[in-house]
């Protein structure tokens, strides 16, 4: 018998081609190591700068694996410039990958930018800018403008300051931290330091210490600093120090229940459900965590699930969390950027990246042949600099260790404990490490197949999938609620209910506070049913919007309203169809039961099944208060 069949369909998205304005974009190929005699002749005989002309550099964006830079040329002299050429050195490993509003070339690590036909002439007091995308950690040095120093002093060769020492953190509280660092050096003197929190500047100070405040308790931050010299040149950033404010914590406390929802990457297609809907429904204020589903498991590694939906889809202003449209050249788009905006607006929300699920669990067996390498690959993907700030940990949804789901695993009972230990070791104490697990409490069933008790010591919590116990994969029935809270007379199989699953996991040594009760935001149904009460016969799965036998709550509440309850959940008989699903009333009752059991909270699958005003999320929140 099939215990659960989660509806996790992936829709194919058409890939869009990004069209760049050819008039202003110059792509740079692989000639970064060209021989010196390939330098443009114009760079060798550039006109002299007017007295006081300057070229200043600013890093306008930094996404970890790359950055955006901008040069501004200003004629501060008394005579016009007819053309300009800016030359600078990058350290090895740093290069320009594309540029606009200038022709940029290089000879090894020396880079030359020359004006285009329309922007070379500068009257006294006028200025012009050009920009570029780059890769690598370095900053420009030895800048010249038309052969003279870029600071207007007439002598080229002024170097930017060195990197300051990596900050040290002290005096950490719920909302503040003190940072100290060793001074940078510069040939003309250091003017001040920019303090960077998670890559964004939060302060500029003249000394070598800074006290940051207004932080969120129990939250991870990363700090670095960079120096600016008296010529306004900015040097490279220091190493970073990670800081976790006190308070909060990863384990749910007695009065701090977890309220977690799954957000599916494929929901942005046919379902037209976006991160913004979490806000517009009022749900953002009522949840604590989001599991982003799913990443894949392939070739022994964690891999991207849907690159377009995850980080490439361009959002219009009306679809965006903050009402700001994506641009063609921003480094991160898609759901990841929308989740970043959601966290900025609701800093209490933490996001975990969930890997596997019903369709993609087959890869776990191969991956667990080398647990440490598997955990390392997942860590590198979750902590990719492009989106590391978006995620607060990882959720592993293996259906099922040492048992059968869409495919079967025979790795042995210890595999669950081995996996969670490897991931805790790699992700450390400051990241969340969780797992979605079976609720099959039948004798010799899936809970008995793996060491969930032994693995619990390495886990922040388990999402116990207490739904999909029964459904129309048994096409002829008997009809039964897919998410019964308790046993009831006539239930088709013993141990297939939430209370049995929770009790069995507790008996195996899993602390109650590490167990979350699962709620489905959908119903399971049959057709060809004449009996109103559970236990009737059927002919097939009831028709559904996306798949036969399953339908969202937001549809069922109107199309087939509940007309009975059994074992703590609702059912409905309308025409020849029979459905079971949870309502706000049954969810509140289940939350009361979860509190009585001392559970860590609840989770649900998934956001898009709820009503536009978040009825079911509200019921979870109200019930766990």
Secondary structure, DSSP 8 states (H G I E B T S, - for coil): ---------------------TTTEEE--S-TT--GGGS-HHHHS-----TT-EEEEEEEEE-SS-EEEEEEEE--SSS-BS--EEEEE--TT-EEEEEESSEEEEETTEEEEE--TTS--B-TT-EEEEEEEEESS---EEEEETTEETTSSS-------------EEES--SS-EEEE------TT-EEEEEEEETTEEEEEESSSEEEE-S--TT-EEEEEEEEEETT--B------EEEE-SSS-SS--TT--EEEEEEEGGGGSTT---HHHHHHTT-TTT-SEEEEEEEEEETTEEE-S-HIIIII----GGGSTTS----TT-S--HHHHHHHHHHHH-TT-EEEEEEEHHHHTTHHHHHGGGHHHHHHHHHHHHT-TTTTTT-SEEEEE-TTTTSBSSSB--S-TTHHHHHHHHHHHHH-TTSEEEEEE----STTSHHHHS-HHHHGGG-SEEEE----SS-TTSTTB----TT-SS--TT-SSTT-SHHHHHHHHHHTT--GGGEEEEEESEEEEEES---SSTT-B-SEE---SSBTTEEEHHHHHHHS---EEETTEEEEEETTEEEEE--HHHHHHHHHHHHHTT--EEEEE-GGGS-TT-HHHHHHHHHT-
